[in-house]
Amino acid sequence: MVDDEESVRFSFQRFLTNAGFEVEVTGNRLEAEVLIAEKPFDVAVVDRILPGLDDGFQIIQQLSSTQSDCQAILISAFPTFESVGRSFSLDTFAYLIKPVGRDEIVRVVREAAEEGRVRRERRLHESLFYSLLGSSADPILIYNLDCRAAFVDLAFTAVFGH
């Protein structure tokens, strides 16, 4: 949780801790960067406007480059069309407008954590799938529904030269 308002940090930490989440809080970008470097996160709730020239988008960009499974939730008391568009371009999970109530933040964080879990499992299954098929001695070519090759193993390329 990154927000410059102490009351918001305190409330969200309490709401989310009571809902069973482990919560780290900070009020600025520099402390957030240290936390991000120290440990992985499933969900980040980030205020759009932070002290000085910082904004929450900087934190979300760092998360997406270092912790791609972390689902970002942007919050703002002053949303703009530009900030909503930028939020979508950074693939944030949600954009919430303050004030955000207890039930809403707990629900959205729970949904974001589930989405992150599903993405991690999907990537693990895909990795296992490609590993198993890629080690086969038999030529394998798999097409998708658009009739385009979705997977070609090394045995296929060795046998057919493609």
PyMOL CGO cylinders between C-alpha atoms (Angstrom):
from pymol import cmd
from pymol.cgo import CYLINDER

trace = [
    CYLINDER, 0.00, 0.00, 0.00, 1.52, 3.30, -1.11, 0.3, 1, 1, 1, 1, 1, 1,
    CYLINDER, 1.52, 3.30, -1.11, -0.34, 6.46, -0.15, 0.3, 1, 1, 1, 1, 1, 1,
    CYLINDER, -0.34, 6.46, -0.15, 0.82, 9.80, 1.22, 0.3, 1, 1, 1, 1, 1, 1,
    CYLINDER, 0.82, 9.80, 1.22, -2.22, 10.12, 3.51, 0.3, 1, 1, 1, 1, 1, 1,
    CYLINDER, -2.22, 10.12, 3.51, -1.54, 8.45, 6.84, 0.3, 1, 1, 1, 1, 1, 1,
    CYLINDER, -1.54, 8.45, 6.84, -5.25, 7.94, 7.56, 0.3, 1, 1, 1, 1, 1, 1,
    CYLINDER, -5.25, 7.94, 7.56, -5.71, 6.06, 4.27, 0.3, 1, 1, 1, 1, 1, 1,
    CYLINDER, -5.71, 6.06, 4.27, -2.65, 3.88, 4.93, 0.3, 1, 1, 1, 1, 1, 1,
    CYLINDER, -2.65, 3.88, 4.93, -3.83, 3.11, 8.46, 0.3, 1, 1, 1, 1, 1, 1,
    CYLINDER, -3.83, 3.11, 8.46, -7.39, 2.30, 7.38, 0.3, 1, 1, 1, 1, 1, 1,
    CYLINDER, -7.39, 2.30, 7.38, -6.43, 0.14, 4.40, 0.3, 1, 1, 1, 1, 1, 1,
    CYLINDER, -6.43, 0.14, 4.40, -3.81, -1.71, 6.42, 0.3, 1, 1, 1, 1, 1, 1,
    CYLINDER, -3.81, -1.71, 6.42, -6.37, -2.46, 9.11, 0.3, 1, 1, 1, 1, 1, 1,
    CYLINDER, -6.37, -2.46, 9.11, -9.09, -3.49, 6.61, 0.3, 1, 1, 1, 1, 1, 1,
    CYLINDER, -9.09, -3.49, 6.61, -6.78, -5.77, 4.65, 0.3, 1, 1, 1, 1, 1, 1,
    CYLINDER, -6.78, -5.77, 4.65, -5.05, -7.27, 7.69, 0.3, 1, 1, 1, 1, 1, 1,
    CYLINDER, -5.05, -7.27, 7.69, -8.43, -8.10, 9.21, 0.3, 1, 1, 1, 1, 1, 1,
    CYLINDER, -8.43, -8.10, 9.21, -9.34, -9.77, 5.89, 0.3, 1, 1, 1, 1, 1, 1,
    CYLINDER, -9.34, -9.77, 5.89, -6.28, -12.04, 6.20, 0.3, 1, 1, 1, 1, 1, 1,
    CYLINDER, -6.28, -12.04, 6.20, -3.75, -10.23, 4.01, 0.3, 1, 1, 1, 1, 1, 1,
    CYLINDER, -3.75, -10.23, 4.01, -0.16, -9.41, 4.94, 0.3, 1, 1, 1, 1, 1, 1,
    CYLINDER, -0.16, -9.41, 4.94, 0.23, -5.69, 4.34, 0.3, 1, 1, 1, 1, 1, 1,
    CYLINDER, 0.23, -5.69, 4.34, 3.24, -3.40, 3.94, 0.3, 1, 1, 1, 1, 1, 1,
    CYLINDER, 3.24, -3.40, 3.94, 2.59, 0.35, 3.88, 0.3, 1, 1, 1, 1, 1, 1,
    CYLINDER, 2.59, 0.35, 3.88, 4.61, 3.38, 2.88, 0.3, 1, 1, 1, 1, 1, 1,
    CYLINDER, 4.61, 3.38, 2.88, 3.96, 6.99, 2.09, 0.3, 1, 1, 1, 1, 1, 1,
    CYLINDER, 3.96, 6.99, 2.09, 6.40, 7.68, -0.72, 0.3, 1, 1, 1, 1, 1, 1,
    CYLINDER, 6.40, 7.68, -0.72, 7.97, 6.32, -3.90, 0.3, 1, 1, 1, 1, 1, 1,
    CYLINDER, 7.97, 6.32, -3.90, 11.50, 5.86, -2.53, 0.3, 1, 1, 1, 1, 1, 1,
    CYLINDER, 11.50, 5.86, -2.53, 10.36, 3.65, 0.36, 0.3, 1, 1, 1, 1, 1, 1,
    CYLINDER, 10.36, 3.65, 0.36, 8.12, 1.74, -2.07, 0.3, 1, 1, 1, 1, 1, 1,
    CYLINDER, 8.12, 1.74, -2.07, 11.10, 1.07, -4.35, 0.3, 1, 1, 1, 1, 1, 1,
    CYLINDER, 11.10, 1.07, -4.35, 13.05, -0.37, -1.41, 0.3, 1, 1, 1, 1, 1, 1,
    CYLINDER, 13.05, -0.37, -1.41, 10.13, -2.64, -0.47, 0.3, 1, 1, 1, 1, 1, 1,
    CYLINDER, 10.13, -2.64, -0.47, 9.73, -3.80, -4.08, 0.3, 1, 1, 1, 1, 1, 1,
    CYLINDER, 9.73, -3.80, -4.08, 13.43, -4.65, -4.26, 0.3, 1, 1, 1, 1, 1, 1,
    CYLINDER, 13.43, -4.65, -4.26, 13.30, -6.60, -0.98, 0.3, 1, 1, 1, 1, 1, 1,
    CYLINDER, 13.30, -6.60, -0.98, 10.36, -8.92, -1.54, 0.3, 1, 1, 1, 1, 1, 1,
    CYLINDER, 10.36, -8.92, -1.54, 7.73, -10.04, -4.02, 0.3, 1, 1, 1, 1, 1, 1,
    CYLINDER, 7.73, -10.04, -4.02, 4.15, -8.79, -3.80, 0.3, 1, 1, 1, 1, 1, 1,
    CYLINDER, 4.15, -8.79, -3.80, 0.92, -10.26, -5.09, 0.3, 1, 1, 1, 1, 1, 1,
    CYLINDER, 0.92, -10.26, -5.09, -1.01, -6.97, -5.12, 0.3, 1, 1, 1, 1, 1, 1,
    CYLINDER, -1.01, -6.97, -5.12, 0.00, -3.31, -4.89, 0.3, 1, 1, 1, 1, 1, 1,
    CYLINDER, 0.00, -3.31, -4.89, -2.46, -0.57, -3.99, 0.3, 1, 1, 1, 1, 1, 1,
    CYLINDER, -2.46, -0.57, -3.99, -0.91, 2.69, -5.16, 0.3, 1, 1, 1, 1, 1, 1,
    CYLINDER, -0.91, 2.69, -5.16, -2.08, 6.29, -4.86, 0.3, 1, 1, 1, 1, 1, 1,
    CYLINDER, -2.08, 6.29, -4.86, -1.86, 8.17, -8.16, 0.3, 1, 1, 1, 1, 1, 1,
    CYLINDER, -1.86, 8.17, -8.16, -0.67, 11.46, -6.65, 0.3, 1, 1, 1, 1, 1, 1,
    CYLINDER, -0.67, 11.46, -6.65, 2.30, 11.28, -4.27, 0.3, 1, 1, 1, 1, 1, 1,
    CYLINDER, 2.30, 11.28, -4.27, 4.43, 13.99, -2.63, 0.3, 1, 1, 1, 1, 1, 1,
    CYLINDER, 4.43, 13.99, -2.63, 6.70, 16.11, -4.79, 0.3, 1, 1, 1, 1, 1, 1,
    CYLINDER, 6.70, 16.11, -4.79, 6.92, 15.24, -8.46, 0.3, 1, 1, 1, 1, 1, 1,
    CYLINDER, 6.92, 15.24, -8.46, 6.28, 11.55, -7.85, 0.3, 1, 1, 1, 1, 1, 1,
    CYLINDER, 6.28, 11.55, -7.85, 3.22, 9.72, -9.01, 0.3, 1, 1, 1, 1, 1, 1,
    CYLINDER, 3.22, 9.72, -9.01, 1.92, 6.20, -8.59, 0.3, 1, 1, 1, 1, 1, 1,
    CYLINDER, 1.92, 6.20, -8.59, 2.58, 5.40, -12.24, 0.3, 1, 1, 1, 1, 1, 1,
    CYLINDER, 2.58, 5.40, -12.24, 6.33, 5.32, -11.53, 0.3, 1, 1, 1, 1, 1, 1,
    CYLINDER, 6.33, 5.32, -11.53, 5.77, 2.61, -8.92, 0.3, 1, 1, 1, 1, 1, 1,
    CYLINDER, 5.77, 2.61, -8.92, 3.47, 0.62, -11.21, 0.3, 1, 1, 1, 1, 1, 1,
    CYLINDER, 3.47, 0.62, -11.21, 6.06, 0.78, -14.00, 0.3, 1, 1, 1, 1, 1, 1,
    CYLINDER, 6.06, 0.78, -14.00, 8.74, -0.52, -11.63, 0.3, 1, 1, 1, 1, 1, 1,
    CYLINDER, 8.74, -0.52, -11.63, 6.46, -3.33, -10.50, 0.3, 1, 1, 1, 1, 1, 1,
    CYLINDER, 6.46, -3.33, -10.50, 5.59, -4.35, -14.04, 0.3, 1, 1, 1, 1, 1, 1,
    CYLINDER, 5.59, -4.35, -14.04, 9.28, -4.55, -14.97, 0.3, 1, 1, 1, 1, 1, 1,
    CYLINDER, 9.28, -4.55, -14.97, 10.46, -6.38, -11.84, 0.3, 1, 1, 1, 1, 1, 1,
    CYLINDER, 10.46, -6.38, -11.84, 7.38, -8.24, -10.52, 0.3, 1, 1, 1, 1, 1, 1,
    CYLINDER, 7.38, -8.24, -10.52, 5.20, -9.00, -13.52, 0.3, 1, 1, 1, 1, 1, 1,
    CYLINDER, 5.20, -9.00, -13.52, 2.80, -11.14, -11.48, 0.3, 1, 1, 1, 1, 1, 1,
    CYLINDER, 2.80, -11.14, -11.48, 1.98, -8.32, -9.08, 0.3, 1, 1, 1, 1, 1, 1,
    CYLINDER, 1.98, -8.32, -9.08, -1.48, -6.90, -9.75, 0.3, 1, 1, 1, 1, 1, 1,
    CYLINDER, -1.48, -6.90, -9.75, -1.58, -3.10, -9.40, 0.3, 1, 1, 1, 1, 1, 1,
    CYLINDER, -1.58, -3.10, -9.40, -4.59, -1.19, -8.14, 0.3, 1, 1, 1, 1, 1, 1,
    CYLINDER, -4.59, -1.19, -8.14, -4.44, 2.56, -8.65, 0.3, 1, 1, 1, 1, 1, 1,
    CYLINDER, -4.44, 2.56, -8.65, -6.43, 4.84, -6.36, 0.3, 1, 1, 1, 1, 1, 1,
    CYLINDER, -6.43, 4.84, -6.36, -7.07, 8.55, -6.70, 0.3, 1, 1, 1, 1, 1, 1,
    CYLINDER, -7.07, 8.55, -6.70, -9.21, 11.28, -5.22, 0.3, 1, 1, 1, 1, 1, 1,
    CYLINDER, -9.21, 11.28, -5.22, -8.76, 13.29, -8.42, 0.3, 1, 1, 1, 1, 1, 1,
    CYLINDER, -8.76, 13.29, -8.42, -9.20, 10.98, -11.43, 0.3, 1, 1, 1, 1, 1, 1,
    CYLINDER, -9.20, 10.98, -11.43, -8.75, 12.35, -14.94, 0.3, 1, 1, 1, 1, 1, 1,
    CYLINDER, -8.75, 12.35, -14.94, -9.41, 10.84, -18.36, 0.3, 1, 1, 1, 1, 1, 1,
    CYLINDER, -9.41, 10.84, -18.36, -5.65, 10.94, -18.97, 0.3, 1, 1, 1, 1, 1, 1,
    CYLINDER, -5.65, 10.94, -18.97, -4.85, 9.06, -15.76, 0.3, 1, 1, 1, 1, 1, 1,
    CYLINDER, -4.85, 9.06, -15.76, -7.50, 6.42, -16.47, 0.3, 1, 1, 1, 1, 1, 1,
    CYLINDER, -7.50, 6.42, -16.47, -6.09, 5.92, -19.96, 0.3, 1, 1, 1, 1, 1, 1,
    CYLINDER, -6.09, 5.92, -19.96, -2.54, 5.71, -18.65, 0.3, 1, 1, 1, 1, 1, 1,
    CYLINDER, -2.54, 5.71, -18.65, -3.70, 3.23, -16.03, 0.3, 1, 1, 1, 1, 1, 1,
    CYLINDER, -3.70, 3.23, -16.03, -5.16, 0.98, -18.72, 0.3, 1, 1, 1, 1, 1, 1,
    CYLINDER, -5.16, 0.98, -18.72, -2.00, 1.25, -20.82, 0.3, 1, 1, 1, 1, 1, 1,
    CYLINDER, -2.00, 1.25, -20.82, -0.01, -0.02, -17.82, 0.3, 1, 1, 1, 1, 1, 1,
    CYLINDER, -0.01, -0.02, -17.82, -2.41, -2.95, -17.43, 0.3, 1, 1, 1, 1, 1, 1,
    CYLINDER, -2.41, -2.95, -17.43, -3.47, -2.09, -13.90, 0.3, 1, 1, 1, 1, 1, 1,
    CYLINDER, -3.47, -2.09, -13.90, -6.02, -4.43, -12.37, 0.3, 1, 1, 1, 1, 1, 1,
    CYLINDER, -6.02, -4.43, -12.37, -8.33, -1.63, -11.19, 0.3, 1, 1, 1, 1, 1, 1,
    CYLINDER, -8.33, -1.63, -11.19, -8.62, 2.14, -10.86, 0.3, 1, 1, 1, 1, 1, 1,
    CYLINDER, -8.62, 2.14, -10.86, -10.53, 3.12, -7.72, 0.3, 1, 1, 1, 1, 1, 1,
    CYLINDER, -10.53, 3.12, -7.72, -11.79, 6.58, -6.84, 0.3, 1, 1, 1, 1, 1, 1,
    CYLINDER, -11.79, 6.58, -6.84, -11.40, 7.79, -3.26, 0.3, 1, 1, 1, 1, 1, 1,
    CYLINDER, -11.40, 7.79, -3.26, -13.02, 7.51, -0.86, 0.3, 1, 1, 1, 1, 1, 1,
    CYLINDER, -13.02, 7.51, -0.86, -12.78, 3.73, -1.01, 0.3, 1, 1, 1, 1, 1, 1,
    CYLINDER, -12.78, 3.73, -1.01, -14.71, 1.79, 1.60, 0.3, 1, 1, 1, 1, 1, 1,
    CYLINDER, -14.71, 1.79, 1.60, -13.62, -1.29, 3.51, 0.3, 1, 1, 1, 1, 1, 1,
    CYLINDER, -13.62, -1.29, 3.51, -15.75, -3.77, 1.57, 0.3, 1, 1, 1, 1, 1, 1,
    CYLINDER, -15.75, -3.77, 1.57, -14.68, -2.38, -1.79, 0.3, 1, 1, 1, 1, 1, 1,
    CYLINDER, -14.68, -2.38, -1.79, -10.93, -2.42, -1.11, 0.3, 1, 1, 1, 1, 1, 1,
    CYLINDER, -10.93, -2.42, -1.11, -11.07, -5.91, 0.40, 0.3, 1, 1, 1, 1, 1, 1,
    CYLINDER, -11.07, -5.91, 0.40, -13.12, -7.23, -2.55, 0.3, 1, 1, 1, 1, 1, 1,
    CYLINDER, -13.12, -7.23, -2.55, -10.87, -5.67, -5.19, 0.3, 1, 1, 1, 1, 1, 1,
    CYLINDER, -10.87, -5.67, -5.19, -7.64, -6.79, -3.50, 0.3, 1, 1, 1, 1, 1, 1,
    CYLINDER, -7.64, -6.79, -3.50, -9.04, -10.32, -3.14, 0.3, 1, 1, 1, 1, 1, 1,
    CYLINDER, -9.04, -10.32, -3.14, -9.99, -10.37, -6.85, 0.3, 1, 1, 1, 1, 1, 1,
    CYLINDER, -9.99, -10.37, -6.85, -6.57, -9.01, -7.85, 0.3, 1, 1, 1, 1, 1, 1,
    CYLINDER, -6.57, -9.01, -7.85, -4.78, -11.64, -5.74, 0.3, 1, 1, 1, 1, 1, 1,
    CYLINDER, -4.78, -11.64, -5.74, -6.86, -14.36, -7.39, 0.3, 1, 1, 1, 1, 1, 1,
    CYLINDER, -6.86, -14.36, -7.39, -6.08, -13.00, -10.87, 0.3, 1, 1, 1, 1, 1, 1,
    CYLINDER, -6.08, -13.00, -10.87, -2.36, -13.04, -10.04, 0.3, 1, 1, 1, 1, 1, 1,
    CYLINDER, -2.36, -13.04, -10.04, -2.62, -16.61, -8.78, 0.3, 1, 1, 1, 1, 1, 1,
    CYLINDER, -2.62, -16.61, -8.78, -4.41, -17.69, -11.97, 0.3, 1, 1, 1, 1, 1, 1,
    CYLINDER, -4.41, -17.69, -11.97, -1.77, -16.01, -14.14, 0.3, 1, 1, 1, 1, 1, 1,
    CYLINDER, -1.77, -16.01, -14.14, 1.07, -17.70, -12.24, 0.3, 1, 1, 1, 1, 1, 1,
    CYLINDER, 1.07, -17.70, -12.24, -0.62, -21.11, -12.56, 0.3, 1, 1, 1, 1, 1, 1,
    CYLINDER, -0.62, -21.11, -12.56, -1.30, -20.57, -16.27, 0.3, 1, 1, 1, 1, 1, 1,
    CYLINDER, -1.30, -20.57, -16.27, 2.35, -19.67, -16.89, 0.3, 1, 1, 1, 1, 1, 1,
    CYLINDER, 2.35, -19.67, -16.89, 3.50, -22.72, -14.90, 0.3, 1, 1, 1, 1, 1, 1,
    CYLINDER, 3.50, -22.72, -14.90, 1.19, -25.02, -16.86, 0.3, 1, 1, 1, 1, 1, 1,
    CYLINDER, 1.19, -25.02, -16.86, 2.29, -23.53, -20.18, 0.3, 1, 1, 1, 1, 1, 1,
    CYLINDER, 2.29, -23.53, -20.18, 5.92, -23.96, -19.20, 0.3, 1, 1, 1, 1, 1, 1,
    CYLINDER, 5.92, -23.96, -19.20, 5.31, -27.58, -18.25, 0.3, 1, 1, 1, 1, 1, 1,
    CYLINDER, 5.31, -27.58, -18.25, 3.34, -28.17, -21.45, 0.3, 1, 1, 1, 1, 1, 1,
    CYLINDER, 3.34, -28.17, -21.45, 6.08, -26.76, -23.68, 0.3, 1, 1, 1, 1, 1, 1,
    CYLINDER, 6.08, -26.76, -23.68, 8.75, -28.58, -21.72, 0.3, 1, 1, 1, 1, 1, 1,
    CYLINDER, 8.75, -28.58, -21.72, 7.03, -31.93, -22.14, 0.3, 1, 1, 1, 1, 1, 1,
    CYLINDER, 7.03, -31.93, -22.14, 6.19, -31.46, -25.81, 0.3, 1, 1, 1, 1, 1, 1,
    CYLINDER, 6.19, -31.46, -25.81, 9.56, -29.92, -26.59, 0.3, 1, 1, 1, 1, 1, 1,
    CYLINDER, 9.56, -29.92, -26.59, 11.40, -32.98, -25.32, 0.3, 1, 1, 1, 1, 1, 1,
    CYLINDER, 11.40, -32.98, -25.32, 9.44, -35.45, -27.45, 0.3, 1, 1, 1, 1, 1, 1,
    CYLINDER, 9.44, -35.45, -27.45, 11.31, -37.48, -30.08, 0.3, 1, 1, 1, 1, 1, 1,
    CYLINDER, 11.31, -37.48, -30.08, 8.17, -37.41, -32.25, 0.3, 1, 1, 1, 1, 1, 1,
    CYLINDER, 8.17, -37.41, -32.25, 7.47, -34.46, -34.54, 0.3, 1, 1, 1, 1, 1, 1,
    CYLINDER, 7.47, -34.46, -34.54, 4.73, -32.29, -33.06, 0.3, 1, 1, 1, 1, 1, 1,
    CYLINDER, 4.73, -32.29, -33.06, 2.92, -29.38, -34.67, 0.3, 1, 1, 1, 1, 1, 1,
    CYLINDER, 2.92, -29.38, -34.67, -0.05, -27.78, -32.92, 0.3, 1, 1, 1, 1, 1, 1,
    CYLINDER, -0.05, -27.78, -32.92, -2.40, -25.35, -34.62, 0.3, 1, 1, 1, 1, 1, 1,
    CYLINDER, -2.40, -25.35, -34.62, -4.60, -22.78, -32.89, 0.3, 1, 1, 1, 1, 1, 1,
    CYLINDER, -4.60, -22.78, -32.89, -8.22, -22.07, -33.82, 0.3, 1, 1, 1, 1, 1, 1,
    CYLINDER, -8.22, -22.07, -33.82, -7.05, -19.58, -36.50, 0.3, 1, 1, 1, 1, 1, 1,
    CYLINDER, -7.05, -19.58, -36.50, -5.17, -22.41, -38.26, 0.3, 1, 1, 1, 1, 1, 1,
    CYLINDER, -5.17, -22.41, -38.26, -1.82, -20.89, -37.35, 0.3, 1, 1, 1, 1, 1, 1,
    CYLINDER, -1.82, -20.89, -37.35, 1.02, -22.88, -35.88, 0.3, 1, 1, 1, 1, 1, 1,
    CYLINDER, 1.02, -22.88, -35.88, 0.95, -22.35, -32.12, 0.3, 1, 1, 1, 1, 1, 1,
    CYLINDER, 0.95, -22.35, -32.12, 3.72, -24.83, -31.29, 0.3, 1, 1, 1, 1, 1, 1,
    CYLINDER, 3.72, -24.83, -31.29, 6.42, -26.53, -33.35, 0.3, 1, 1, 1, 1, 1, 1,
    CYLINDER, 6.42, -26.53, -33.35, 8.87, -28.82, -31.59, 0.3, 1, 1, 1, 1, 1, 1,
    CYLINDER, 8.87, -28.82, -31.59, 12.50, -29.44, -32.50, 0.3, 1, 1, 1, 1, 1, 1,
    CYLINDER, 12.50, -29.44, -32.50, 11.77, -32.95, -33.80, 0.3, 1, 1, 1, 1, 1, 1,
    CYLINDER, 11.77, -32.95, -33.80, 9.31, -31.50, -36.32, 0.3, 1, 1, 1, 1, 1, 1,
    CYLINDER, 9.31, -31.50, -36.32, 11.86, -29.02, -37.62, 0.3, 1, 1, 1, 1, 1, 1,
    CYLINDER, 11.86, -29.02, -37.62, 14.53, -31.75, -37.83, 0.3, 1, 1, 1, 1, 1, 1,
    CYLINDER, 14.53, -31.75, -37.83, 12.27, -34.16, -39.77, 0.3, 1, 1, 1, 1, 1, 1,
    CYLINDER, 12.27, -34.16, -39.77, 10.56, -31.66, -42.08, 0.3, 1, 1, 1, 1, 1, 1,
    CYLINDER, 10.56, -31.66, -42.08, 13.20, -28.95, -42.28, 0.3, 1, 1, 1, 1, 1, 1,
    CYLINDER, 13.20, -28.95, -42.28, 10.86, -26.12, -41.30, 0.3, 1, 1, 1, 1, 1, 1,
]
cmd.load_cgo(trace, "trace")
